[in-house]
């Protein structure tokens, strides 16, 4: 009889506690999504303004990784990241680049300290014509000073990763 009472007590605890945990997990996940989206939006603003110093210092982690069809590139330092974005902006300037806008983004929370953001974006010229459409995935990590991009992953198929 004591064994059945113990099992019944455990079952009661599971049914009473489990529903209370789900909303807390959802709240934590929503907080991560909000923080990651804010970090993403700050990146888009800094990138659009050609503030490569801000991108390197405040947005990307050092080291960080660029993962593409040709393999991995490691940016070991903030200076490496700034140099890479300076080169990108020199190329974009020849195309009369003005700004980037996020068309769609999906954020998958992996845990309280990591999230994957996949996004479709459009780059515009100074005359508001479309320069290019693109998509990438960004692995974000939580650091003492906030959320930062740890890796950018090229996404030529423009797939947004859906989260379950």
ZIPE-V102310 format. One line per field, one symbol per residue. ss: DSSP state (H for helix, E for strand, - for the rest). psi: psi as a letter, one per 20 degrees, with the letter a starting at -180 (. if undefined). burial: + if it has 9 or more other ideal C-beta (glycine too) atoms within 8 Angstrom, else -. A space follows every 10 residues. Layout:
ss=???
psi=???
burial=???
//
This chain:
ss=-HHHHHHHHH HHHHHHHHHH HHHHHHHHHH HHHHHHHHHH HHHHHHHH-- -HHHHHHHHE EEEEEEEE-- EEEEE--HHH HHHHHHHHHH HHHH--EEEE EEEEEEEEEE E--EEEEEEE EEEEE----E EEEEEEEEEE EEE--EEEEE EEEE------ ----
psi=hhghggghgg gggghghghh hghghhgggh gggggghggg hhggggghjk mhggghhigq qorrqooahj aqppohrhhg gggghggghg ghhijlpgrq qphqqppooh aijqqpppqp qppqrhjjqp gqqrqrqpoq qprhjapqph qpoqmhilpp pqq.
burial=---------- ---------- -------++- -++-++++++ ++++-+++-- -+-+++--++ ++++++++-- ----+--+-+ ++-+++--+- -+---++--+ -+--+++++- ---+++++++ +++++----- +-++++++++ ++----++++ +++++--+-+ +---
//
